[in-house]
Amino acid sequence: MNQDSEALFIEIGASDIKRIAKGLQDHYAAEEHKEYPLWALSRAVRSWLVRRADSFTEDVVDRLTTPGRDEAREFKSLLNESLENAQTAKTAAAATPDSSVFTGFRPFSHERLGAMALYIAEKGKDIYKTKLNKLLFYSDFINFHLYGHSISGAKYIHVPFGPVPEQYGTALEQLAKAGRVKLLPAGRQSFLLKPTDSHDEKFELEPEELATIDWVLEKYGSLSSVEISELSHNEKAYKYTRPGEEIAYRYAAFFENLPKKLND
């Protein structure tokens, strides 16, 4: 598999593979009376897609630049749309100070980011590093959408596994040193966040902020790290920023799921 086809394959989500495999399983059961296991069908679908990706990428430049081709016109339209969305984000960023648009109109606080992580560890389930970062992202950005300010004031950065708060490592280290959480090793470059029995119940957050996190946990708390990471990749906040860029909080308005005012 060459580099281009591998990149194309990565964009195909696990849920899409599973959906295709389930459709094939139903077909073979009805038409051929054969029961193929989902794991075998999923593996075959992946292999088939990779082969098609290899053949597709060979002439992709010609397909997207030949005048008169529907594919070329569609690609040009998508390109212009991407540029327009990027310009909109830059215009929004220029309209306010850097410390406002990228921190949610709030000074950054290690204590508040730590309080968010502690609350999520206490109320959530299977809180691994990747999952924690995405729950923090949705909580901060949705609170900004609802009330005009973030919870922590953290800047979120576009990285390969989705948006990540820039200072989350220091905040977690402070919680661990204070004996409020344990960071349990869980595979390569990962950990499981567990609250200790000795921590108090003071989360140092406002009631409406806790309500925002509760909504996020109810909506996304049962997802695995892979599932919530894929979900964040589909948000415009991630799609229309580049690796290493800070993500403007105004992208929250375009989230796939948004609650109404939680204190109504």
Buried (B, 14 or more C-beta within 10 A) or exposed (E): EEEBBEEBBEEBBEEEBBEBBEEBBEEBEEEEEEEBEEEEBBEBBBEEBBEEBBEBBEEBEEBBEEEEEEEBEEBEEEEEEEEEBEEBBEEBBEEBEEEBBBBBBBEBBBEBBBBBBBBBBBBBEEBBBBBBBBBBBBBBBBBBBBBEBBBBBBBBBBEEBBBBBBBBEEBBEBBBEEEBBBBEEBEEEBBBBEBBEEBEEEBEBEEBBBBBBBBBBEBBBEBEBBBBBBBBBEBBBBEBBEEEBBBBBBBBEBBEEBBEEBEE
